[in-house]
Amino acid sequence: MPRWSGLGLRHQLIAAFVAVILLPTAIISIYSLSRSSELIIQIARDEGLRGAGVRAAAANRQFTDIGTDLQVIAQASVLRRYLNAAPGAERASVAREVERYFTALLKRWGERYSRLCLLDSSGHEASCARVGAGAPAVLPPSELADRSSELYFAGALQLRAIPGQESTFISELALQAPGAHDPAMPVLRYATALQSDSGLLDGVVVLDALVAPVLGALEASAAPAGTTYVVDRQGHYLLHPDPARRFAHLRGDGVSLRSERPHDAAVILAQSAGTLYASADRPETLQVFARIRPPGQSSVLWTLIDEQSLDAILVEVGHTRNVIVMVAAVALLLAIAVALRVTHGIVRPISALARAADEIRQGDLDTPLPAAARPDEVGVLTRAFAQMAARVRELVGTLQQRVADLERSDAALRSGQTRLQQMIDSNLAGIVFFDLEGRVIEANDAYLRIVGYDRNDLREGRIHRATLTPPEYRDATDRAMAEVRALGACRPYEKEYIRKDGSRVPVLVGVASPEPGSEHAVGFVLDQTASKQARIERDARAAAELASLAKSEFLTQMSHELRTPLNGILGFAQILQRDKTLTERQARGLKIIDESGQHLLTLINDILDLSRIDAAKLDLYPTEVNLPVFLQVVGDIIRVKAEEKSLLFVYQATPDLPATIRVDEKRLRQVLLNLLSNAIKFTDTGQVTLRATRLQSPGTGAEADATARLRFEVEDEGIGMSEAQLARLFRPFEQVADVKRREGGAGLGLAISRQLVRLMGGDIQVRSRPSEGSVFAFEIEVPAMQTQGQALTARGVPIGYEGARRKILVVDDVPQGRALLLDALATLGFEMAEAGNGEEALAAVARFRPDLIVMNLVMPMMDGFEATRRLRLLPEGAKLPVIAASANASAQTQARCRAVGANAFISKPIELKALLDAIAATLDLTWLREEPAAPTERAPLSGAPRAAPGQAARHATRSARSEEDLADHWPSLRGARILLVEDNAFNKELALEILSRAGIVVSVACDGQVALEMLRRERFDGVLMDCQMPVMDGYTATRALRQQVQWRDLPVIAMTANAMVGDRDKVLAAGMNDQITKPIRLEEMFATLARWVHPAVAESRGTAKPM
């Protein structure tokens, strides 16, 4: 101490300063040397973790790109067409386009993918392409396999079925089967389900992605002095310095991380990221690992491991030690140099101030400053430093507040940018950002799908307006861009884009500039392919509907024009044939005229039937039909034709045929007569056979008994047909016979017959060989009532019934109609009563207590609908059976009858058999019958002569035209005043001739307007109204007279040559009561007149002249 105190202050300060500097420097150096290894290891850990995370993220992005490629493929238009194509040839054709599309994709992406397949909804490979021998190729059908048991197939379908779930399924690593010239390659299978426009899951797209590019990128980015491994979740090696250990588990080798380094594996496979320093399995290394997990629904989980030798890391410690020694030596020398220059009075306060400054540097802004009160320069310096520290504290506070504000603004900006980007990417419309020169800067996925480019093309600047715009749209595009520069936006306009593959796509484009004067713009693009196709289809559908309407109108007009003159021909032929003074030659000539006219009428009806079928407007009207009687009548008709050619006609039927079936009797008869007539026409010798067989019906028990499957066969021994003729047999207007046999037909019968059978639920089959005859057969399934054996007694004519006497009430406003039913039913033993309208019927129910009511529907005061409805409200009428009768047998009328409570429905003119069948079914009666001498066709009850029931069946049928049949109607019509409204001279003359011979007083009007004027001047009992006339047609005239109270109940009967679908509905809708179709059939005309026209005052005009 004496020596130390004897030294000068400067030397003391120098010695003290050197000692103070040297001691900390020595301590820090020693500490740094001891901590340098740990610091370097920690730095290596941090840098290794960061590098591994970056490389794992890069691998995940590669997997994301694969999933994006798969979704782009799944949205391809060719796959949409495949899903919506009809199974069969159409789908097979689209499948070829899918194969070409897959091949093009693999050619472009061959370095990343090895196989691309389309699986149908059952899991079978429908189309596959594979990269083989360096080039993509389509797999032949023999190599396509069933993949329904594969995990990726079920997984893709399940993901698509869960709304809101990621739709891409990634399977575990697999070893793709080797090709003829290619080794086996490890792949990841990406799969996604496809959904058709109807919402059904209809297929799966599978993309085999090569893992080699991903692993190669990881290996290439490894540290130069390190070693990189990649293992899966079980620890199998996917990347290893030893190539033999890579994918060893796929070759059946059990080597893995778990088997070689179990301690390391337990840590690495359990954590998502971390480090292992000097582990038990690798004490000489530092290991850094990070997870690689592809986005989507997958069990794929890889781990990236970077391994570095500790010796390589710690080699830096020696360099650090030398640097620390050098820094300490330099610091010591500098300290001595500085100390030598510091004076005795300044060194200490400055040293104190320096220490305070160091504390402030470390963040302690409240550190006190010594010697602030000194008056010298040191004090000034200290006070100035204190003021500076206060200012720094203020600035730091302000800076911290601003930093916090900036961080909040930055977070809000990033959130907004993220939302905006999500909105742009998820938008269904294409959104594109470009400069006004046409260079595309950014675009969403929808835009890229529209133009057919990908993100790589966008990044490399290969998308430009000039390459997208066809030459013919460049002027329109330039005008739009000029509008954007001038106004900031343009009106949306349509154009086409040239896609990357050269195809064109129609689009609707709108462009706007973000701000005035900007050199950039944003475009909104909508794919117009679907709307354009819809517009084309809509126009085509409209054109087809117009063509169909024109065809229907043409056929309607032609039907009218043909039937009008034919009406005069056939009408006068029928009148002249009834002249008793005709010579044989004259009668034969009139017969030829009548038959020729009937043939022409049949041809017209066939054409109209064909038109109805083509327009899907031909309806069937099933009724209950006695099948044995029906077939016997058909046989009787054909037997006459067969005998004319000296042919044998044979009818064969199995005993189990049902007695009664529900079928359209007219159409079934039309089919059978056509087939049988053709058989007789093309058979010169031998026989023609009609067979009727009952087949086994589907179902069991009551269900099978309620239906009958019937098979009809027509076999002939005629000329037969060749295969070429059979191919043309059912074509309309086609006749396959030789010219000699084509007379008498237009080639429509078989075409119409086949369509009718198809409407009945069957089809016509043909077997034929030249010179060996032909067999035509068809099967239909119909409701059956009873078997033929149960109805053997039903073939006779009813003469009474078993059991107690029953009461029947007949309700009809026409006295003749009531009298006819009373006469017919009273002879069978029923106790009868009658009523003229619905009100009288309700009163008669309470008085007469009937067992059954036959109710006419159209009546004055209270019609049959209202009467039946009120009847059901009465205690005595709630369950009383009601049979409704009406001339309008439409489905709507029958449905309305059932709605108000009617038990059955029969059409007018009432057929005796139909009425008796309805009575028997309603009252559960068993008829007592008299066997008829010979079966005949049923006659309308309205035209049946008043005869005993046993003889009724032997009277003339509907086709009879004897003087007596027509005269049955004349007494009720004699003296009636009829207004005939007709513009055609021939038809007027014919109608006058027919009506005047029946004792009817006829006045004539040439059009509807004249008819209305005559109705105002005179009283008429009915009007015969032509529908198509000049000035005012029949429809308009009828609607006009129905508006007048005095004419609302006046019978108006249409006389029209229109026989198309809906013509009768049109007649009824106009307010007419009924319709007579031209050419006029006399019996139909008088039956219709008798049903509606009732003279107000009968006039005695003598006996009508014979017709």
Summary of the structure (lengths in Angstrom):
residues: 1107
radius of gyration: 52.1
end to end distance: 171.8
largest distance: 183.7
contacts: 3388
relative contact order: 0.04
helix: 49%
strand: 20%
